[in-house]
């Protein structure tokens, strides 16, 4: 691989990692390599293999081609909406895609109810903590 391409990949994975406020150690765990190996990817002294690039792309819901994007601003644009995707979210998304329009609507309504429920539970916990703090 050309050094120019290697440095481009290094810059892009470093930009991805830093844009998501992830440490090198955490990012290395995501792709299953040591921190020192990952650090060498960012320095451009080593190039991640295709499987590592695939894992990164899959984990963030990205197309692998973006690692070869030369324009830094286009690359940042691709990253704007990406987040770490866990396995449960992938299953949920796949299930959602297979639902009928009616079932999708019901699921969205249910998710709103669950969100409100979580907010209420958290508010109750906060009030309870504050009450305990005052009693001390």
Order of alpha helices (4+ residues) and beta strands (2+ residues): alpha-alpha-alpha-alpha-alpha-alpha-alpha
